[in-house]
Amino acid sequence: MEENEAKVMDWIDDHFILSEIEIEDFPFFPHGKLVRDKNEETMIVFWCVIYGRVDYRLQEA
């Protein structure tokens, strides 16, 4: 696993209980991961190449 992808996964691990979410690859963003909870709410967690950090976008209602 590449270093930045590992940072994305670490961020997800720090903010969620892994057994309560589903994680899918989301290749439209660098090292993107689609995170879905048991209520079917989703967010995208990815590596932001502009700022050099993990970033995310929440599902819009």
Residue pairs with C-beta under 8 A, 6 or more apart in sequence:
1 9
2 31
4 30
4 31
4 47
5 31
5 47
7 47
7 54
8 31
8 32
8 33
8 45
8 46
8 47
8 54
9 33
11 45
11 54
11 56
12 18
12 21
12 23
12 33
12 35
12 45
16 35
16 37
20 37
20 38
21 35
21 36
21 37
21 38
22 35
22 36
23 33
23 34
23 35
23 36
24 33
24 34
24 36
25 32
25 33
25 34
26 32
26 33
26 34
26 44
26 46
29 44
29 46
29 47
30 46
30 47
30 48
30 49
31 46
31 47
32 44
32 45
32 46
33 44
33 45
33 46
34 42
34 43
34 44
35 42
35 43
35 44
35 45
36 42
41 59
42 59
43 56
43 57
43 58
43 59
44 56
44 57
45 54
45 55
45 56
46 54
46 55
46 56
47 53
47 54
47 55
48 54
48 55
